[in-house]
Amino acid sequence: MKIDFKLIKLVDINGVVIEGSEIHKIIANIVYERAANLDLVDIAMRMNRGEVVDLGVAEVKEVRGLVANNKDRLSAFARKAVCDFLDSVGKAGTEKERLTAKVTKEESQSSQRGK
């Protein structure tokens, strides 16, 4: 699924959006330094440049875990914002994959009936 980490909004305790946080760069550095999956190193470099990246479900889970457990670099509200963002993206991706699989199955059944 395509993910733009620049879309993550940090909101302070008063509900005010924190402008210019560049949270995507902090996430990129965490992933760059701590990822077990070596493919994420190149992805982290692209994230740091502000590019939209393509991640699979397992990669999203790994990034989420790295962020959720990194108390040194991110405060609790920032970790929560990132995790909520990734959870929402993951749900959207899962729903899209489910619908795509359903359409593909229906098309397959339809073409078999036509034979």
N, C-alpha and C positions, 0 to 999 in steps of 0.2 A: 504494500500500500504506500502511496505517496504521502509524505509527511513534511510539512513546513514548520519547523521548530520556531521560526520567528513569529508564528501566530499565537504562541503561548503568552497569555496576559497575566502579569503579576498584579495582585490587588492588595493594598495595605489593609490594616485592621478597620479603617474607616470606609472601606469600599472604593477607594480612589485607585485608579489604574496607575501603576508606576511606569512612567515613560522612560525610554532609553535604557532599559535594564540589560539588553543583549543577553538574555538568559540562554539563548541558543549557543552562545560561545562558551558559557560555563558548562552546559550539558556536553558540548563537543569535547571539551577538555577532559571531563570526567570519563567519557567513553573512550577517548584516545588513550588515556593513561591506564584504564582498568579493565577494558573489555577482554573477555576470554576468547571470543570469536574474532579472529584476525581480520575477517572481512570488515568488521566494524571500524578498523583503523582508518581505512580510506573513506568510509562513510562519515566518520567524525571530522575528517578534514573538510569534506564538502559541507557538513553542518556548520562548521566554523566560518566558512565563507558565506553562509546564509542561503545555501542552495536547498531546494526541495530534494529530499532523499527518498529512496524506495526501500522499505523495510518489510520483511516477512514477519509473521506472527511471533516466531521464536526470537527474532532480533528486537522487536518491540518489547517483548518480555524482558530480555536481557538489559536493554537500555533502562527500562522502568526500574528493574532491580538495582542497577548501578546508582541511579539517581535516588531512589528511596532510601538506600543504605549509606549515602554519602552525607553525613552530618557535618563534616569538616567544611565543605564548600558551600552548602546551601542551607538556608534556614528552613524551619519546618513548613512555613507557608509557601515557600518556593518549591520545595519537594512535593508538597501536596498539589500545587498548581500543575506541575509537570506530570505527576502521576494521573491526575484527573484528565488532563489533556490526552495523554497516551491511552488511558482507558476508553475515552470517548472515540478516539481514532480507531482503536482496536475493535470496538463494538461496531463502528461503521464499516470497517474492513471485513469483519466476520459476516455482517448482514449482507454486504455486497457479494462476498464469496458464496454465501448460501443461496442468494437469488440467482447468481450466475450459474451455479450448479443445477438449480431447479430448471432454469430456462434451457440449459444444455440437455438435461434429461428429457424434458418435454419435447424438444426438437428431435432428439434421437428417437423417442417413441413415435412421434408423428411421421418421421421418415420411414420407420419400420412398418407402420400401418399402410403407408402408400405403396409398399412393394408387393 
